[in-house]
Amino acid sequence: MTCHEIEALRLGLMNSLGVGDDATKKHARDELGDDPTPHIEALATAETLAACKRHLDTAVVELESEVAATDADAPDFDYLRGRLVAVRDAEAALDRLLDHGEGILDDLGETHHGLHEIFPADG
């Protein structure tokens, strides 16, 4: 059993943040297999944090639908529910990363404004 959403998010974040080594990326890509679903492929190839968020939102909706369509007595039902919890947790972590990034941008804007108040630009 695999958790394509988590591996695809890892790849998207590595792309977005410009981190990760080839071995880690290869392992994550191997987990996705040769023909991932379109929303998983889009998440794995995302190049911005905003794109990661957008594609992860779609992946969560798809996974929620899969869980809802699965009989509670099915052998993989508990795994699917656990996977949904893990993916929602990853979604919350991505939201925190986005919020933190926006906070850094706001802080830099205030610093820039403060410098101009102290040292007015000519003309």
N, C-alpha and C positions, 0 to 999 in steps of 0.2 A: 504494500500500500504506500502511496506517495502523497505528498502534500505539495502539489504543483504550485499553488498560490504562494507559498512561502519561498520556494526556490526561485520562482519568477520574480518575486519582489526583491530577493537578494540580488539577482542579476540586474534588475532595474536600478536599484540603489547603487550598486557598484558602477554602473554606467553613469548615473547622475552625479555621483560624488567623485568619480575618477579614481576609485580605489579598487583593490582586489588583484590577486595574482592570477596568472593563467590557469594554474591547477585548480584553484577554487572555482573559477568561472567554468572550467571544463566539467568539473564535478556537478555543479548546479545545472549546467546545460544537459549533461547526461541524464540527470534525474527527470528532466522534462520529456525526454524521448525524442524521436525523430519527427513527430507530427503533433505538437501541442495544439490545444484548441486556440482559436484566434485571440481570445481575450488574454489567455496565458502568454502567448507569444508577444502580444502587444505590451504586456507588463514586463516581460523579460527584456525587451528591447527599448524600453522607455529611456529617454535621455535627459529628462528633467524630473524634479520631485513632483511637480504638478501633474505630469503625465503618469508617474507612479501612482499618485493618489487617484486619478481618474480611472485608470485601468484596474487598480485594486478594488475600487468601489464596484466596478462591473463584476469582478471575480467573486466578491462577497455575495452579490445578488444571485449569481449563478449557483454558488455553493449553497446558499439558503434555499434556493429552489430544489436543488438535489436532495437536501436533507428533508424538506417538506414532502417530496415525492417518494421517499423511502419508507417502507413499512417498518414500524418500530420493532418488529420481530426479525427483521433481516439481519444476517450475520455482521454486516458492516455498518449498521445503524449507529452503534456507539462510537465507532471510529469516525464516521462522518460528523457526528455532533462534536466530538473532540477536536476534529480538524477545523470546524467552524469556530469554535472557541479560540483556537490558536490563531486563526486568520484574523478574527476580530481583534485579538490582542496585538497582532502585527499592525493592523489598521490604526489602532490607538497610538502605537509607537510612532508610526509615520505622521500622524496628526501632531504629536508632540514635537517631532523634528521640524515640521513645517512651521509650527507656532514659534519655536525657538529661533528658527532662521528669520522669520519676520521680525522678531524682537531684536535680533542683531542688526537688521537693516534699519529699524527705527532708531536704535541707539547710535548707529553711525550717522544717521541724518541729524540727530540732535547734536552730536559732537561737531559735525560740519557747521551747523548753524551757530553753535557757540563760538567756534573759532572765528567765524565772520563777524560776530558781535564784538569780540575782543580785538580782532585785527580786520577792520573793514577793508573790503576790496576797493581798489582804486577804480573810479569811473563807473 
